[in-house]
Amino acid sequence: MRKSKVLALTAVCLLIVSMMFTVAQGAGKTIKLGTIQPISGQVSAYGTQTRDAILMAVEEINAKGGVLGRKIEMAVEDDEASPDKAKNAIMKLVARDKVIAVIGALTSKCSLAITKYAQEKKIVMISPTSTNDTVTDAGDYIFRACYNDSFQGEVVAQFSYETLKAKRAAILYDITNDYSKGLTTNFSSKFKALGGQIVASESYSTNDKDFNAQLTKIKATKPDVLFIPDYYSTISLIAKQVRSQGLTIPMVGADGWDEITNNAGDEVLDCYYSNHYSPDANDPEVKAFVKKYEAKYKITPNALAALGYDATYILAQAIQRAKSIDPAKIKVAMMKTNRKYVTGHIKFNSKRNPVKSAVMLKVVKGKDGKLATQYAGTVNP
């Protein structure tokens, strides 16, 4: 009798162990990743395209067998370009979705709001697009796929001084936006170092609509070029007021201008901005990416979409190299990245920032009469 009870108990234990093993196997069938993007809100054109590029990359990777023999499962959160919502998003991804890594956030202010949490939780985070210099300062789990504002601000300053022959520059920037402030600092430093003069530096706050007071002051200083480091939705408002003031000088900006051709009119013709890639570049990786994206989504991908695509492959390849889903091993493997992607050849420096080139684009009229961009040069680090 006692022997039969022991056998029965043993059988029950074995059954429980078997069931636990089956559940564990099921949980390990996918690799859970998350992305945080502004799917709605003021810069939704960036968020939707970046999300779509990330999901396209995941589909491609999964179609080829996934990573470590598992499919990638990508959870998507919308932060609406709000730092508070970005914080909530990453907490949900970690606590609810059990992700091992996060691709995001998109804007610098949202990335800066979540880097400390990602570092504390030991979650690998790669922002495809946040250029503020301090984004990766939180620690060794934080990476980015784009160049930073120190480089980007210098690129625009150098282009303005050397190519546009500008000697007097004015700046109009958002004093409440980390992205805009960082670019302003770096543009100003480089332009003055080259021998140029900053004749005016005027500011506004996010969601302001009337910039005429600042532009009146700027016009009085007679600048050769106007640097406006902000996102396309704000630039489209400012540019109209610039031209209404009778200012005919070229306006220049940074990667936040991407999508300006779909959101502004002739007032931005013959203006320039720095970017991460040119969709019409004669490059095999660029051509392949643009062709696939256009076929799937019926739109030419912007630079942030290209960066989202690259970030997904960088992360997936690092997991493959690590031969593990342990974030501690993945972060080490991330540092071994050294190959060509859509937005250029990428390897990480000691602060987990990529060493890569930037392109300058000019806003022109296309053959169809619509605004388009034209490659205007490459600047290497």
C-alpha positions in Angstrom: 0.0 0.0 0.0 2.8 2.4 1.0 4.7 1.4 -2.1 1.7 2.2 -4.4 1.3 5.6 -2.7 5.0 6.4 -3.3 4.7 5.4 -6.9 1.5 7.5 -7.3 3.2 10.5 -5.7 6.2 10.0 -8.0 4.0 9.9 -11.0 2.3 13.1 -10.0 5.6 14.8 -9.5 6.8 13.7 -12.8 3.6 15.0 -14.4 4.0 18.4 -12.8 7.7 18.6 -13.9 6.6 17.6 -17.4 3.9 20.2 -17.5 6.3 22.9 -16.2 8.9 21.9 -18.9 6.2 22.1 -21.6 5.1 25.6 -20.4 8.8 26.7 -20.3 9.3 25.4 -23.8 6.2 27.3 -25.0 7.4 30.5 -23.4 10.7 30.2 -25.1 9.3 29.8 -28.6 9.7 33.5 -29.4 12.2 36.2 -28.5 10.2 39.1 -27.1 11.3 42.6 -28.1 9.5 45.9 -27.8 9.5 49.3 -29.6 8.3 52.7 -28.4 7.3 55.1 -31.2 5.1 58.2 -31.5 2.4 56.5 -33.5 0.1 59.5 -32.8 0.8 63.1 -32.0 2.8 65.9 -33.6 5.5 63.7 -35.2 3.4 60.7 -36.1 4.8 60.6 -39.6 8.1 59.6 -38.0 6.6 57.1 -35.6 4.4 55.2 -38.1 7.2 54.9 -40.7 9.8 53.9 -38.1 7.4 51.3 -36.6 6.6 49.9 -40.1 10.2 49.6 -41.0 10.9 47.8 -37.7 8.0 45.4 -38.4 9.2 44.8 -41.9 12.7 43.9 -40.6 11.1 41.5 -38.1 9.1 39.8 -40.9 12.3 39.4 -43.0 14.2 38.0 -40.1 11.4 35.6 -39.1 11.0 34.5 -42.7 14.7 33.4 -42.7 14.2 31.3 -39.5 14.4 34.0 -36.9 17.2 34.3 -34.3 18.6 31.4 -32.4 15.9 29.2 -34.1 13.1 31.4 -32.6 10.8 33.9 -34.1 10.9 37.5 -32.9 7.8 38.9 -31.3 7.6 42.7 -31.4 5.4 44.5 -29.0 4.6 48.1 -30.1 3.8 51.0 -27.7 2.8 54.6 -28.6 4.4 57.4 -26.6 2.8 60.2 -28.6 6.2 62.0 -28.2 5.5 62.5 -24.5 8.2 61.6 -22.0 5.7 60.6 -19.4 4.0 58.2 -21.8 7.4 56.9 -22.8 8.0 56.0 -19.2 4.7 54.2 -18.9 5.4 52.4 -22.2 8.7 50.9 -21.2 7.4 49.8 -17.8 4.5 48.0 -19.6 6.9 46.4 -22.1 9.1 45.1 -19.3 6.5 44.1 -16.7 3.7 42.9 -19.0 5.4 41.8 -22.2 8.7 40.5 -20.6 10.8 42.0 -23.3 14.6 41.5 -23.2 15.3 44.6 -25.4 13.7 47.8 -26.6 14.0 49.7 -29.9 13.2 53.3 -29.0 12.3 55.8 -28.2 12.2 58.0 -31.2 12.6 61.6 -29.9 15.5 62.5 -27.7 13.2 63.8 -24.9 11.4 60.5 -24.7 14.6 58.4 -24.8 16.1 60.5 -22.1 13.0 59.8 -20.0 13.5 56.0 -20.1 17.3 55.3 -20.3 17.7 55.2 -16.5 14.9 52.7 -16.2 16.3 50.5 -19.0 19.8 50.6 -17.4 18.4 49.7 -13.9 16.3 46.8 -15.3 19.3 45.6 -17.4 17.2 45.9 -20.6 19.2 46.5 -23.8 17.9 49.7 -25.4 18.8 51.0 -28.8 17.2 54.3 -30.0 17.2 54.4 -33.8 16.9 58.1 -33.9 17.5 60.1 -30.7 20.5 62.4 -31.4 20.8 64.3 -28.1 24.4 63.9 -26.9 23.5 62.5 -23.5 21.1 59.7 -24.6 23.7 56.9 -24.0 25.1 58.4 -20.8 22.8 56.3 -18.5 25.0 53.2 -18.9 26.3 50.2 -20.9 22.9 48.8 -21.8 22.0 52.0 -23.9 22.9 52.3 -27.6 21.7 54.3 -30.6 21.8 53.7 -34.3 22.0 57.4 -35.4 24.8 59.9 -35.0 24.5 62.5 -32.2 23.9 66.2 -32.2 27.6 67.1 -31.6 28.3 65.7 -35.0 25.1 66.7 -36.7 25.3 70.3 -35.5 28.9 70.6 -36.7 27.9 69.1 -40.1 25.3 71.8 -40.7 27.6 74.6 -39.5 30.4 73.4 -41.7 28.1 73.1 -44.7 26.7 76.6 -44.1 30.1 78.2 -43.7 32.0 76.4 -46.5 29.4 75.4 -49.1 26.8 78.2 -48.6 29.6 80.7 -47.9 27.6 82.1 -45.0 29.6 84.3 -42.5 26.7 85.6 -40.4 24.3 83.0 -39.0 21.0 83.4 -37.0 19.4 80.7 -34.9 15.8 80.2 -34.0 15.3 77.2 -31.6 12.9 75.6 -29.1 14.2 76.3 -25.7 12.0 73.6 -24.1 13.2 70.8 -26.4 16.4 68.9 -25.6 16.9 68.0 -29.3 16.7 71.7 -30.4 18.8 73.0 -27.6 21.6 70.4 -28.2 21.8 71.2 -31.9 21.9 74.9 -31.2 24.8 74.6 -28.9 26.9 72.5 -31.3 26.0 74.5 -34.5 27.0 77.7 -32.7 30.3 76.4 -31.4 31.4 75.0 -34.8 30.2 78.0 -36.8 32.2 80.4 -34.6 35.2 78.1 -34.6 35.2 78.2 -38.4 35.3 82.0 -38.3 31.6 82.8 -38.6 29.5 85.0 -36.4 26.2 84.2 -34.6 24.4 87.5 -35.1 21.1 86.4 -33.4 19.9 83.5 -31.3 16.1 83.6 -30.6 14.0 81.0 -28.8 10.4 79.9 -28.5 8.5 77.1 -26.7 7.0 73.9 -27.9 3.5 74.5 -29.4 4.1 78.2 -30.1 2.5 79.3 -33.4 3.6 82.9 -33.8 7.3 83.5 -34.4 7.1 87.0 -35.9 8.6 88.8 -32.9 11.7 86.6 -33.0 11.9 86.9 -36.8 11.7 90.7 -36.7 14.8 90.7 -34.4 16.6 88.2 -36.6 15.9 90.2 -39.8 17.4 93.3 -38.2 20.8 91.5 -37.8 21.0 90.8 -41.6 22.1 87.1 -41.4 23.3 85.1 -44.4 21.7 81.9 -43.2 19.0 80.9 -40.6 19.5 77.7 -38.6 16.2 76.2 -37.3 16.7 72.9 -35.4 13.3 71.5 -34.9 10.8 68.9 -36.3 9.0 69.3 -39.7 5.6 70.2 -38.2 7.1 73.3 -36.5 9.4 74.1 -39.4 6.4 74.3 -41.8 4.9 77.0 -39.6 8.1 79.0 -39.1 9.1 78.9 -42.8 5.9 80.6 -43.9 6.5 83.4 -41.4 10.2 83.7 -42.4 9.2 84.4 -46.0 6.3 86.7 -45.0 8.9 88.8 -43.2 10.8 89.2 -46.5 13.7 87.1 -45.4 15.0 85.3 -48.5 18.1 83.7 -47.0 18.4 79.9 -47.0 17.1 78.1 -44.0 19.1 75.1 -42.7 18.2 72.4 -40.3 18.9 68.9 -39.1 17.2 65.5 -39.4 14.0 66.7 -37.7 13.3 68.3 -41.1 12.8 65.0 -42.7 9.2 64.9 -44.0 9.3 68.7 -44.7 8.6 68.0 -48.3 5.2 66.5 -47.4 4.3 69.3 -45.0 5.4 72.6 -46.4 5.3 74.6 -49.7 7.6 76.6 -51.9 8.8 78.6 -48.9 11.3 75.8 -48.1 12.7 75.6 -51.6 16.5 75.8 -51.8 16.8 75.1 -48.0 19.1 72.3 -46.7 19.1 69.8 -43.8 21.4 67.1 -42.6 20.1 63.5 -42.6 21.1 59.9 -42.1 20.6 58.7 -45.6 19.3 59.7 -49.1 16.6 57.4 -50.5 17.8 58.1 -54.0 21.4 57.1 -53.2 23.2 54.8 -55.6 23.9 52.2 -52.9 22.8 48.5 -53.0 21.5 48.4 -49.4 19.6 51.7 -49.8 18.1 50.6 -53.1 17.0 47.2 -51.7 15.4 48.8 -48.6 13.6 51.5 -50.5 12.2 49.0 -53.0 10.9 46.6 -50.3 9.4 49.5 -48.2 7.7 51.1 -51.2 6.3 47.8 -52.3 4.9 47.1 -48.9 3.7 50.5 -47.7 3.3 52.5 -51.0 5.5 55.4 -49.7 9.2 56.3 -49.9 10.7 55.7 -46.5 12.1 58.6 -44.6 15.5 58.5 -42.8 14.0 57.6 -39.4 12.4 54.5 -41.1 15.8 53.5 -42.4 17.3 53.9 -38.9 14.5 51.8 -37.4 15.2 49.1 -39.9 18.9 49.2 -39.2 18.4 49.2 -35.4 16.3 46.0 -35.7 19.0 44.2 -37.6 21.7 45.5 -35.3 19.9 44.1 -32.3 18.9 40.8 -34.0 22.4 40.1 -35.2 23.8 40.9 -31.7 21.4 38.3 -30.1 22.6 35.8 -32.7 26.3 36.5 -31.9 25.6 36.3 -28.2 24.0 32.9 -28.7 21.7 33.9 -25.8 18.8 36.0 -24.8 20.6 37.2 -21.7 20.7 41.0 -22.0 24.2 41.0 -20.3 25.5 38.9 -23.1 23.6 40.8 -25.8 25.1 44.2 -24.8 28.6 42.7 -25.1 27.7 41.4 -28.6 26.3 44.8 -29.6 29.7 46.3 -29.1 31.1 43.9 -31.8 28.8 45.4 -34.5 30.9 46.4 -37.5 29.2 46.2 -40.9 27.4 48.1 -43.6 23.7 48.9 -43.1 21.2 51.1 -45.0 22.3 54.3 -43.2 26.0 53.5 -43.6 28.8 51.4 -42.0 28.2 51.2 -38.3 30.4 50.3 -35.4 30.1 51.6 -31.8 32.5 53.7 -29.9 33.1 53.4 -26.2 29.9 55.4 -25.4 27.8 53.1 -27.6 27.4 55.8 -30.3 27.8 54.8 -33.9 30.7 56.2 -35.9 29.1 57.0 -39.3 28.7 59.7 -41.9 25.9 62.3 -42.5 24.4 63.5 -45.8 23.1 67.0 -46.6 19.9 67.3 -48.6 18.5 70.2 -50.6 14.8 70.8 -51.0 13.9 71.1 -54.7 11.0 70.8 -57.1 10.7 67.3 -58.5 9.8 66.4 -62.1 6.2 66.1 -61.0 6.2 69.6 -59.7 6.1 68.4 -56.1 8.7 69.2 -53.4 11.5 66.6 -53.2 15.0 66.3 -51.8 18.3 66.2 -53.7 21.6 64.9 -52.4 23.9 67.8 -51.6 26.9 66.1 -50.1 28.3 63.7 -47.5 30.3 64.6 -44.4 32.4 62.0 -42.7 33.2 61.8 -39.0 
